[in-house]
Amino acid sequence: FPGEEEFEPWLEHTTEMLEHWAVPDREKRRCLVDSLRGPALDVIRTLKLTNPEVSVKDCLEALTHTFGSMEGPEDSFCNFLNAKQHRGEKLSAYVQRLEKLLQRAVIRGAVTAEQMDQTRLAQIVRGTPYYSPILLHLRLRERLEHPPAYSQLIKEVREEEERQATSGLWEAQRPKPTSAAPRQTAGVLMVNTRGDIAQQVQVLTERIAELQRAIDQARICRDEEPQAVVMDNQKRRGSFFCYRCGQDGHRAAHCPNEENPSLVYGKLRISHETVGG
């Protein structure tokens, strides 16, 4: 590890391996010393001169003081909180970059291992633009109470990135329809899926128009009824009806009742059918 950037990953890997290696501490120290070169080996030699049985933990601590970052818990956590997604950066790349900062904060003691999942997801929500389609599709804001582990999270993010990339490629390759095509397609769909409804609407529209014509005719004639119609009604039925309310025995000019277009239309239709018959 010629520099600090290389030392931190080496320290994390070595510490984890030594913790899970079921051998005596003397064997761990021997393997640690065999893996070191140059100034790092000089540090351990100095420790062994003062204490030949120096522990592996003390060796790693001495190496950290010599080659590691002097960043404290507050600084490491602050760097983690200040990490935002860069313009043009994929969300998966941001999550991976954020994970390194989170691990450093855990090593420094700023965050416990049990808090990693919730802390990670909370920072992703803060550091990602609000309108991020992946953030919205995966509903990450709604999962803060039960955050996924890192492996599950990065898997979901990468799969969604691939899905959106494939969808965008398909949209770009699909031929654009001509201006007349949408109208033609819409017409075909309407005929195929709503043919019965359209036919019923047409029939109702014609009936409403017929009724409206009858009402308009009744309103024109309510003040002055055609004498021929009155005489014809008297001949056929022995009486006449009002073109305002539809009741028999009086005319619209002297009608005290409210308008009743439906009744007027019905009687006009009966009269028309009788005359036609």
Residue pairs with C-beta under 8 A, 6 or more apart in sequence:
1 7
1 10
1 40
1 67
4 67
4 68
4 69
7 63
7 67
7 68
8 68
8 69
8 104
11 60
11 63
11 64
11 68
12 103
12 107
14 32
14 35
14 60
15 60
18 28
18 32
18 56
18 60
21 28
25 55
25 56
26 53
28 56
29 54
29 55
29 56
29 59
32 44
32 56
32 59
32 60
33 41
33 44
33 59
36 44
39 66
39 67
40 63
40 66
40 67
43 62
43 63
43 66
44 54
44 59
44 62
44 63
47 54
47 58
47 59
47 62
48 54
51 58
71 79
71 104
71 108
72 108
73 105
73 108
73 109
73 110
74 110
75 108
76 101
76 104
76 105
76 107
76 108
76 110
77 105
77 108
77 110
77 111
79 101
79 104
79 105
80 98
80 101
80 102
80 104
80 105
80 110
80 111
80 119
80 123
81 123
81 126
83 94
83 97
83 98
83 101
83 123
83 127
84 127
85 91
85 94
85 127
85 128
85 129
85 132
86 94
90 161
91 124
91 128
91 132
91 134
91 135
91 157
91 161
92 154
92 157
92 158
92 161
94 124
94 127
94 128
95 120
95 124
95 153
95 154
95 157
96 154
98 120
98 123
98 124
98 127
99 120
99 150
102 111
102 116
102 119
102 120
102 123
105 111
106 112
106 113
106 116
111 119
116 150
117 147
117 148
117 149
117 150
118 144
118 147
120 147
120 150
120 153
121 140
121 143
121 144
121 147
121 148
121 153
122 144
122 147
124 135
124 140
124 153
125 135
125 140
125 141
125 144
128 135
129 135
133 164
134 157
134 160
134 161
134 164
135 141
137 160
138 156
138 157
138 160
147 153
148 156
177 185
190 198
191 198
211 261
211 265
214 261
214 264
214 265
214 268
214 269
215 261
215 264
215 265
217 268
218 243
218 244
218 261
218 264
218 265
218 268
221 229
221 243
221 252
222 242
222 243
222 244
222 252
222 253
222 255
223 252
223 253
224 253
225 240
225 243
225 251
225 252
229 240
229 271
230 240
230 251
232 271
232 275
233 239
233 240
233 241
233 271
234 240
236 271
236 274
239 248
239 249
240 248
240 249
240 251
241 247
241 248
241 249
241 264
241 267
242 248
242 249
242 250
242 251
242 252
242 255
242 257
242 264
243 251
243 252
243 264
244 252
244 255
244 257
244 259
244 260
244 264
245 255
245 257
245 258
245 259
245 260
245 263
245 264
246 260
246 262
246 263
246 264
246 266
246 267
247 255
247 257
247 263
